[in-house]
Amino acid sequence: MLPSTSIVAGFHWRRRRRRYGRSHGGRLGAATSAALLVVLLSLLSLEFSSASESVSPDSSSSMSSPPEYGTDISYPMHQLRVSTNYPWLPHNNVADDDNEGGSRRPPVPPEYVDMPLQPMGDRQSLYEQIMESCRRNNNGSEESANGEGSHRCDDNEAARIAMNLRQPRSMVNYTETGYKKIRTPQPLMDLLLDFWMANRGNERFEAKTPFNIFTNSYDSPSYLLDVGRSDLVGGGTDLRDKLWDAARDTIQEWTGQRLVPSSLYGIRIYGDGAVLAPHVDRLPLISSAIINVAQDVDEDWPLEVIGHGGKAINVTMKPGDLVLYESHSIIHGRPFALKGRYYANIFIHFVPEEEDDDGELPSYIVPGSPVAHEFIARSKVVKHNSPAHEAAAQGDVRQLQLLSVGRPSSKSVEDVLDAPDRNGWRPLHEAVRSGSVDAVRFLLDRGNIYVNSRTGPGGDGLTPFRISMLEHGPDHAVTKLLASRGGVGAGFGRMERHPGTGTTELHIAAAQGNVRLIETLLPPGHVEDVDIVDELGWTPLHEAARAGKTESIRTLLGLGANVNARTRTHERTPLYWAYQFGFGEDHPSVKLLVQEGGIL
């Protein structure tokens, strides 16, 4: 076992390889087995020689390191699957083609092209078990019973992956590496231990969040000993404030920023078998600390972070250890199951203090980035400037009715219910953003209001449909209502690209299998955008193939989509991406693409 203070760039190869190696032993020839044994022995020696006693990732060491790896190896981070490109597969058996009589390595199958080597064995099965547990435990939910939640686990998982891709490159980083391990300042640790010892046994079961994919809480529930609970000894808002105050100087010194509190959560207690999916934190959780308060474990439970250098780092923690991390831009999680009775952590979060309250963006968001565009689209600098805006934003249909009936005789209904503010936002835009289907329906029915009016001082911003897609998604009642009334992204028959990624509503609809929305966006006579591309050259058909949405594929092809369109990156076809995301030759999506002339 590695020393407790080690920060390991790689993985505890010996333990995981032993677990997964047996099931594949029968596939190896004698020569290959011998070769792999030599490799494994050398890797074992590396593990024992690689432990660094430093608590900082910046420390230098002349020792060798275990195998490095990046994303999508231990757990899906940038794709909806982990690498299954195992070392024992035939195309990975290194043969010297130049040696006389040497066997020639077989070609790399399409599904393994550009896939990194998987050194940890079968990680995909664990991931699939966790996702299946989410689906199975939500089958009886109210949303599923109504037919609205059958895919919510998968939708939430896709959102986690999208956030991992989009948010880190949109954030300002304040440190070189993005993480650092230290010992918890003694005054801070004393506060936590006093609370822990006085209240241990009074923790509460954390209710399972419907469609939760961030932890495997359905199989390994967690408990919460909330420091904010006033009914516990020493707990309450005063303790929360003391914890923030005790942690602030340490994190400010590390980041070089003046900070204000944004969140504090814990003490959370994980149990045997717990897994935390790698993720970035929601905004405004920016500069953060994890403190190990107490544990009873059989082996270390590493915190895996993807540092600013793009490599996975496994950080082991003992009680009293504190990990500083830029939680808004560092992918972090615990993808390896906890082995032990419990592991108790607290999470303390801060956000940089803003010097300019009138700025368009918070200082931690990179201007011009994908998140910057979304932030601006979802916020307004000036406040609503009419009672109709206020009523629409609250979804107050009764007030909208009163305003329309009691208007001055000199004003029409449209003057009251459809007047833009200084940002070009109309009451309809506000009603859409609020998610009130009743307010949206009233405005469309009562006034002669154009369903595709756009925001912005020059009328070049977002349509109500676009706002609804950004805020609520394609399955929301407001989105469906707008689509039924002819609402589109920017204008009839055309779709507005996202300013950061180039993604359109059509890409989203294709990836989610929303055939009705596809047909709404591509009405008869207006199908010229069927192959519209995002910044990476992905068409809606690529997105449908990646997600395995057979009906989306069938609909798009029927509307004239190019079955062999190629992305700008690597020039890959929809069929290639279907294989890449785990859909084999027997999957209906793959069969349909091949039947329609799809090639790799």
PyMOL commands that set and color helices and strands:
alter all, ss='L'
color gray80, all
select helices_A, chain A and resi 13-27+30-49+90-92+110-112+123-137+142-145+152-166+168-170+186-199+237-255+370-377+387-394+397-405+413-417+427-434+437-446+464-471+477-484+505-511+515-521+540-547+550-558+574-580+588-595
alter helices_A, ss='H'
color red, helices_A
select strands_A, chain A and resi 7-8+179-183+204-205+223-224+259-271+276-279+287-297+303-306+312-315+321-326+331-334+340-352
alter strands_A, ss='S'
color yellow, strands_A
deselect
rebuild
show_as cartoon
